Amino acid sequence: MVYCDYIENTKKTVTYSYGQTIDDMTGEVEYNFENDELKIKKSPVKYKVISRHLESVLKKHRREFINGEFKKKIAYEA
């Protein structure tokens, strides 16, 4: 599981805080949707998130990001 809260975006990237639970949203990830690249800036403090889940949630929303749509909250629940 991974939960993401929107922080900011540029023309090519979007940044979200993330975590395995909503009580630990201390990780930070930047997703370059133009190049389909993921950069983990900071890992969550308490619980490790499987990188595959983080990639899945961001790639699922790639088309929206390209169209300038950035949801405040996104998630992936396996």
C-alpha positions in Angstrom: 0.0 0.0 0.0 1.1 3.5 -0.6 -0.6 6.8 0.0 0.4 10.1 -1.6 -0.4 13.8 -0.7 0.3 16.5 -3.3 3.1 19.0 -2.5 3.9 20.8 -5.8 4.5 20.6 -9.5 6.4 22.1 -12.3 5.8 21.7 -16.1 7.6 18.4 -16.1 7.5 17.1 -12.5 5.1 16.5 -9.6 6.1 16.1 -6.0 4.2 14.1 -3.4 4.7 13.1 0.2 4.1 9.4 0.7 3.9 6.6 3.1 2.6 3.1 3.7 0.0 4.4 6.1 -1.7 7.8 6.5 0.0 8.1 9.9 3.5 8.1 8.3 3.5 10.3 5.2 7.1 11.4 5.8 8.6 10.2 2.5 8.9 12.5 -0.5 9.0 11.5 -4.1 9.4 13.6 -7.3 8.0 12.1 -10.5 9.2 13.4 -13.9 6.2 12.4 -16.0 7.8 13.7 -19.2 10.7 11.2 -18.9 8.8 8.7 -16.8 11.4 8.8 -14.1 11.0 8.5 -10.3 13.3 10.2 -7.7 12.9 9.3 -4.1 14.0 12.4 -2.2 13.3 11.0 1.3 12.0 7.6 2.5 9.2 7.3 5.1 10.4 7.2 8.8 8.4 4.3 10.1 7.3 1.9 7.4 9.2 1.0 4.2 7.1 1.3 0.9 7.7 -1.2 -1.9 9.1 0.9 -4.7 7.0 -1.1 -7.2 3.9 0.2 -5.5 5.1 3.7 -5.6 5.9 3.4 -9.3 2.5 1.9 -10.0 0.5 4.7 -8.4 2.5 7.4 -10.2 2.4 5.8 -13.6 -1.3 5.2 -13.2 -1.8 8.9 -13.1 0.8 9.9 -15.7 -1.7 10.9 -18.4 -3.5 13.2 -15.8 -0.1 14.8 -14.9 0.7 15.4 -18.6 -2.7 17.1 -18.9 -2.0 19.4 -15.9 -4.3 17.5 -13.5 -2.7 16.9 -10.1 -4.9 15.3 -7.5 -4.4 16.2 -3.9 -4.5 12.6 -2.8 -3.7 9.4 -4.7 -3.2 5.8 -3.5 -2.3 2.3 -4.4 -3.8 -0.5 -2.4 -2.6 -4.1 -3.2 
